[in-house]
Amino acid sequence: MIYVSLIAAFVASILLTPLVKRLAFRIGAVDAPNYRKVHARIMPRLGGLAIFLAFIIGVTILYSFLVHTKHGSNEALLAIIIGACIIVITGVIDDMREISAKAKMLGQLVAALIVVFVGGIEIEMVNLPFLGTLDFGLLSIPLTIIWIIGITNAINLIDGLDGLAAGVSTIALITLAVMAFIMSNVFVLALAAILAVASLGFLFYNFHPAKIFMGDTGALFLGFMISVLALLGFKNITFVALIIPIIILGVPISDTFFAIVRRVRMKKKWSDPDKSHLHHRLLDMGFTHRQTVLIIYGIAVMFGLAAIIFSMAKVWGAILLVAVILTAIEIFVEVIGLAGKNYKPLLNFVRIFSK
């Protein structure tokens, strides 16, 4: 049944994307080039709708199987689908009319609240090494909402090149599926795998040179789903388990974090757009469009592998791995100027120490 669902979602994504492309032109959901964009012609940007519909088809086929198992619940699945519908509606409206950031945030907040209060999905506690259990209590709900909205927007922020957000999301979803398999979480495994193949089918049209963009419809939907699936797979366990989804989503999280750092240093609003994201910096260094996307894919794969290794490590090994990952990220950020061309504290320290 799972294999049938995967095949159906993949085929549906391939077949639906051209239809969604026609719909995008008809309803005016197009992306015009500007100084921040790398494309030079008007592009349809409703592609995320095809991913969503393909996912729904796959889940519908699988639903009768899931409800008769002990993995997952009707409430959780229902809440996820309702929340995803709200996210997709928000994205479709934005792709058509470019609504305000506050309006988009409202849609994300409503979707997150449904996941928490209808689905009962939240981060309640975590077991810290050497310190015991930390119960979040009243903070569990706001922390969960912040996580969902944060990851949802992180995926949206990296959607700047052909195939970038879809590819990075697919890699993250495959990693989540692998981790769910290791942890025998069939519910998360099934949903992550179905969404991964739906995104992969869309990549046939979205990889450079793209014929259609996923738009906010796709970026917000993928970000929302990844954030919720990560919560379902790793909530209420150990500190090590809580770090796993952060490592899996290392590319969008680090890009978002250093974008905020960059804007704070330049005394701009954290929400102000710019042209200094990871993909922009790699393009400025002389890499081609396709090379830049493949490099970021490679980074995403390394984060995914690191997450899997991290899950198998002992406490001290996990701490050492996190230290190595953070150091590597900092060096990479300083070399490419992701936080600003003059932001090089670690490299400057090394230069001073080596003299």
C-alpha positions as CSV (number, residue, x, y, z in Angstrom):
1,M,0.0,0.0,0.0
2,I,2.8,2.4,0.8
3,Y,4.5,1.7,-2.5
4,V,1.3,2.3,-4.4
5,S,0.9,5.7,-2.6
6,L,4.5,6.7,-3.4
7,I,4.0,5.8,-7.1
8,A,0.7,7.6,-7.2
9,A,2.1,10.8,-5.6
10,F,5.1,10.8,-8.0
11,V,3.1,10.3,-11.1
12,A,0.4,12.8,-10.0
13,S,3.1,15.4,-9.4
14,I,4.5,14.9,-12.9
15,L,1.0,15.0,-14.6
16,L,-0.4,17.9,-12.5
17,T,2.4,20.3,-12.8
18,P,1.8,21.2,-16.5
19,L,-1.9,21.7,-15.7
20,V,-1.0,24.0,-12.7
21,K,1.3,25.9,-15.0
22,R,-1.6,26.7,-17.3
23,L,-3.7,27.7,-14.4
24,A,-1.0,30.0,-13.1
25,F,-0.9,32.0,-16.3
26,R,-4.7,32.1,-16.4
27,I,-5.2,33.5,-12.9
28,G,-2.1,35.8,-13.0
29,A,0.0,33.9,-10.5
30,V,3.3,34.8,-12.3
31,D,6.7,36.1,-11.2
32,A,8.0,39.2,-13.0
33,P,11.8,39.7,-13.0
34,N,13.3,42.5,-10.8
35,Y,16.7,43.4,-9.3
36,R,16.5,40.6,-6.7
37,K,15.5,37.9,-9.1
38,V,17.8,35.8,-11.2
39,H,15.3,35.0,-14.0
40,A,14.8,37.3,-16.9
41,R,11.3,36.5,-18.1
42,I,7.8,36.2,-16.6
43,M,7.4,32.8,-14.9
44,P,4.4,30.9,-13.5
45,R,4.8,30.5,-9.8
46,L,1.9,28.3,-8.5
47,G,3.9,25.0,-8.8
48,G,3.5,24.2,-5.1
49,L,-0.2,23.5,-5.8
50,A,0.8,20.5,-7.8
51,I,3.0,19.2,-5.0
52,F,0.2,19.7,-2.5
53,L,-2.4,17.9,-4.7
54,A,0.0,15.0,-5.4
55,F,0.6,14.7,-1.7
56,I,-3.1,14.6,-0.9
57,I,-3.6,11.9,-3.6
58,G,-0.8,9.8,-2.0
59,V,-2.2,10.3,1.5
60,T,-5.7,9.5,0.5
61,I,-4.6,6.2,-1.0
62,L,-2.7,5.4,2.2
63,Y,-5.3,6.7,4.6
64,S,-7.3,3.4,5.0
65,F,-4.0,1.7,5.9
66,L,-2.9,4.3,8.5
67,V,-6.2,4.4,10.4
68,H,-6.0,0.7,11.2
69,T,-2.5,0.8,12.6
70,K,-1.2,2.2,15.9
71,H,1.1,4.6,14.2
72,G,-0.3,8.1,14.1
73,S,-3.8,9.2,14.9
74,N,-6.8,10.5,13.0
75,E,-6.6,13.8,15.0
76,A,-2.9,14.4,14.0
77,L,-3.5,13.6,10.4
78,L,-6.6,15.7,10.2
79,A,-4.9,18.6,11.9
80,I,-2.0,18.4,9.5
81,I,-4.2,18.3,6.4
82,I,-6.3,21.2,7.6
83,G,-3.2,23.2,8.5
84,A,-1.7,22.4,5.2
85,C,-4.8,23.6,3.4
86,I,-4.7,26.9,5.2
87,I,-1.0,27.3,4.3
88,V,-1.7,26.5,0.6
89,I,-4.6,28.9,0.4
90,T,-2.4,31.6,1.9
91,G,0.4,30.8,-0.6
92,V,-2.0,30.8,-3.6
93,I,-3.4,34.2,-2.7
94,D,0.1,35.5,-2.2
95,D,1.2,34.1,-5.6
96,M,-1.7,35.8,-7.2
97,R,-1.8,39.2,-5.3
98,E,1.4,39.4,-3.2
99,I,-0.3,39.9,0.1
100,S,1.5,41.6,3.1
101,A,3.9,39.8,5.4
102,K,1.4,40.2,8.2
103,A,-1.3,38.5,6.2
104,K,1.0,35.6,5.4
105,M,2.1,35.4,9.0
106,L,-1.6,35.2,10.1
107,G,-2.2,32.3,7.8
108,Q,0.9,30.5,9.2
109,L,-0.2,31.2,12.8
110,V,-3.7,29.8,12.2
111,A,-2.2,26.7,10.6
112,A,0.2,26.2,13.5
113,L,-2.6,26.7,16.1
114,I,-4.6,24.0,14.4
115,V,-1.7,21.6,14.5
116,V,-1.2,22.3,18.2
117,F,-4.8,22.4,19.5
118,V,-6.5,20.0,17.1
119,G,-3.6,17.6,16.5
120,G,-2.1,17.7,19.9
121,I,1.4,18.1,18.4
122,E,3.7,20.1,20.6
123,I,7.2,20.0,22.2
124,E,6.4,19.3,25.9
125,M,9.7,18.3,27.4
126,V,13.3,17.3,26.7
127,N,15.9,15.2,28.6
128,L,19.1,17.2,28.9
129,P,22.4,15.4,29.2
130,F,23.8,15.7,32.8
131,L,20.8,18.0,33.9
132,G,17.8,15.7,33.7
133,T,14.3,16.5,32.3
134,L,13.3,20.0,31.3
135,D,9.5,20.4,31.2
136,F,8.5,23.4,29.0
137,G,5.1,23.7,30.7
138,L,3.2,26.7,29.5
139,L,6.1,27.5,27.1
140,S,5.5,24.3,25.1
141,I,2.7,25.8,22.9
142,P,4.5,29.1,22.0
143,L,7.8,27.2,21.4
144,T,6.0,24.8,19.1
145,I,4.3,27.7,17.2
146,I,7.7,29.5,16.8
147,W,9.3,26.3,15.5
148,I,6.5,25.8,12.9
149,I,6.5,29.4,11.7
150,G,10.3,29.6,11.8
151,I,10.9,26.6,9.6
152,T,8.0,27.5,7.3
153,N,9.7,30.8,6.5
154,A,13.2,29.4,6.4
155,I,12.2,27.2,3.4
156,N,10.6,30.2,1.8
157,L,13.8,32.3,2.2
158,I,16.0,29.8,0.3
159,D,13.5,29.7,-2.7
160,G,15.7,31.9,-4.9
161,L,17.0,29.6,-7.6
162,D,15.5,27.0,-10.0
163,G,15.1,23.8,-8.0
164,L,16.8,25.0,-4.9
165,A,13.9,24.9,-2.3
166,A,12.3,21.8,-3.8
167,G,15.7,20.0,-3.9
168,V,16.7,21.0,-0.4
169,S,13.2,20.1,0.9
170,T,13.3,16.7,-0.8
171,I,16.7,15.9,0.8
172,A,15.4,17.0,4.2
173,L,12.3,14.8,3.7
174,I,14.3,11.8,2.7
175,T,16.5,12.3,5.8
176,L,13.3,12.5,8.0
177,A,12.0,9.3,6.3
178,V,15.3,7.5,7.0
179,M,15.3,8.7,10.6
180,A,11.6,7.7,11.0
181,F,12.5,4.2,9.6
182,I,15.3,3.9,12.2
183,M,12.9,4.9,15.0
184,S,10.1,2.6,13.6
185,N,7.8,5.6,13.2
186,V,5.6,4.4,10.3
187,F,3.3,7.4,10.4
188,V,6.2,10.0,9.8
189,L,7.9,7.6,7.4
190,A,4.9,7.4,5.2
191,L,4.0,11.1,5.2
192,A,7.7,12.2,4.6
193,A,8.2,9.7,1.8
194,I,5.0,10.7,0.0
195,L,5.8,14.4,0.2
196,A,9.4,13.7,-0.9
197,V,8.3,11.9,-4.1
198,A,5.7,14.6,-4.8
199,S,8.5,17.2,-4.5
200,L,10.8,15.1,-6.6
201,G,8.2,14.8,-9.4
202,F,7.9,18.6,-9.4
203,L,11.7,19.0,-9.8
204,F,11.4,17.6,-13.3
205,Y,9.9,21.0,-14.3
206,N,11.6,23.1,-11.6
207,F,15.3,22.3,-12.0
208,H,17.3,24.7,-14.0
209,P,16.2,25.9,-16.5
210,A,12.8,26.0,-14.7
211,K,9.5,25.9,-16.5
212,I,7.6,26.8,-13.4
213,F,8.3,28.1,-9.9
214,M,6.8,26.6,-6.7
215,G,6.0,30.1,-5.4
216,D,5.0,30.8,-1.9
217,T,2.3,28.1,-2.3
218,G,5.1,25.4,-2.5
219,A,7.7,27.0,-0.2
220,L,5.3,27.6,2.6
221,F,3.6,24.2,2.2
222,L,6.9,22.3,2.2
223,G,8.3,24.3,5.2
224,F,5.1,23.8,7.2
225,M,5.1,20.0,6.5
226,I,8.8,19.6,7.3
227,S,8.4,21.5,10.6
228,V,5.4,19.4,11.6
229,L,6.9,16.0,10.6
230,A,10.1,16.9,12.5
231,L,8.0,17.5,15.6
232,L,6.1,14.2,15.1
233,G,9.3,12.3,14.8
234,F,11.4,13.8,17.5
235,K,9.3,15.4,20.2
236,N,9.5,14.6,23.9
237,I,12.7,12.5,23.7
238,T,16.3,13.5,24.4
239,F,18.2,16.6,23.8
240,V,20.1,14.7,21.1
241,A,16.8,13.9,19.4
242,L,15.7,17.5,19.6
243,I,18.9,18.6,17.8
244,I,18.4,16.1,14.9
245,P,15.8,18.1,13.0
246,I,17.9,21.3,13.4
247,I,20.8,19.5,11.7
248,I,18.6,18.1,9.0
249,L,17.4,21.6,8.2
250,G,20.9,23.1,8.5
251,V,20.8,24.9,5.1
252,P,17.6,26.9,5.6
253,I,18.1,27.5,9.3
254,S,21.7,28.7,8.9
255,D,20.8,30.9,5.9
256,T,17.9,32.4,7.8
257,F,20.0,33.0,11.0
258,F,22.8,34.7,9.2
259,A,20.4,36.8,7.1
260,I,19.1,38.2,10.4
261,V,22.6,38.7,11.7
262,R,23.5,40.5,8.4
263,R,20.5,42.8,8.6
264,V,21.1,43.6,12.3
265,R,24.7,44.5,11.6
266,M,23.5,46.7,8.7
267,K,20.8,48.2,10.9
268,K,18.0,47.0,8.7
269,K,14.7,45.3,9.6
270,W,15.1,41.6,10.0
271,S,12.3,41.1,7.5
272,D,13.9,43.4,4.8
273,P,14.7,41.4,1.6
274,D,18.3,41.6,0.2
275,K,20.5,39.8,-2.3
276,S,23.0,38.3,0.0
277,H,21.6,34.9,0.8
278,L,23.6,31.7,0.4
279,H,22.7,31.2,-3.3
280,H,23.4,34.9,-4.0
281,R,26.9,34.7,-2.5
282,L,27.8,31.6,-4.4
283,L,26.6,33.2,-7.7
284,D,28.7,36.3,-6.8
285,M,31.7,34.0,-6.4
286,G,31.4,33.0,-10.0
287,F,29.5,29.7,-9.8
288,T,26.9,29.1,-12.4
289,H,23.2,28.8,-11.6
290,R,23.2,25.0,-11.8
291,Q,26.6,24.7,-10.0
292,T,25.3,26.8,-7.1
293,V,22.2,24.7,-6.7
294,L,24.2,21.4,-6.8
295,I,26.7,22.8,-4.2
296,I,23.8,23.6,-1.9
297,Y,22.3,20.2,-2.5
298,G,25.7,18.7,-1.5
299,I,25.6,20.8,1.7
300,A,22.1,19.6,2.5
301,V,23.1,16.0,1.9
302,M,26.0,16.4,4.3
303,F,23.7,17.9,7.0
304,G,21.4,14.9,6.4
305,L,24.2,12.4,6.9
306,A,25.5,14.3,9.9
307,A,22.0,14.0,11.4
308,I,21.9,10.3,10.9
309,I,25.4,9.9,12.4
310,F,24.4,12.2,15.3
311,S,21.5,10.0,16.1
312,M,23.7,7.0,16.6
313,A,26.5,8.8,18.6
314,K,26.9,8.8,22.4
315,V,26.5,12.0,24.3
316,W,30.1,13.2,24.1
317,G,30.4,12.1,20.5
318,A,27.2,14.1,19.7
319,I,28.6,17.2,21.5
320,L,31.8,16.9,19.6
321,L,29.9,16.5,16.3
322,V,27.8,19.6,17.0
323,A,31.0,21.6,17.8
324,V,32.6,20.5,14.5
325,I,29.4,21.3,12.5
326,L,29.1,24.8,14.1
327,T,32.8,25.5,13.5
328,A,32.5,24.4,9.9
329,I,29.4,26.5,9.3
330,E,31.1,29.6,10.8
331,I,34.2,29.2,8.7
332,F,32.1,28.7,5.5
333,V,29.9,31.7,6.4
334,E,32.9,34.0,6.9
335,V,34.6,32.8,3.7
336,I,31.6,33.5,1.4
337,G,30.5,36.6,3.3
338,L,27.1,35.3,4.2
339,A,26.8,37.6,7.3
340,G,28.5,40.5,5.6
341,K,31.8,41.0,3.9
342,N,33.5,42.3,7.0
343,Y,32.2,39.7,9.3
344,K,35.2,37.4,9.9
345,P,35.7,37.0,13.7
346,L,37.0,33.4,13.6
347,L,39.2,33.9,10.6
348,N,40.6,37.1,12.1
349,F,41.3,35.2,15.4
350,V,43.1,32.5,13.6
351,R,45.3,35.1,11.7
352,I,46.1,36.9,15.0
353,F,46.9,33.6,16.8
354,S,49.1,32.3,14.0
355,K,51.3,35.4,14.0
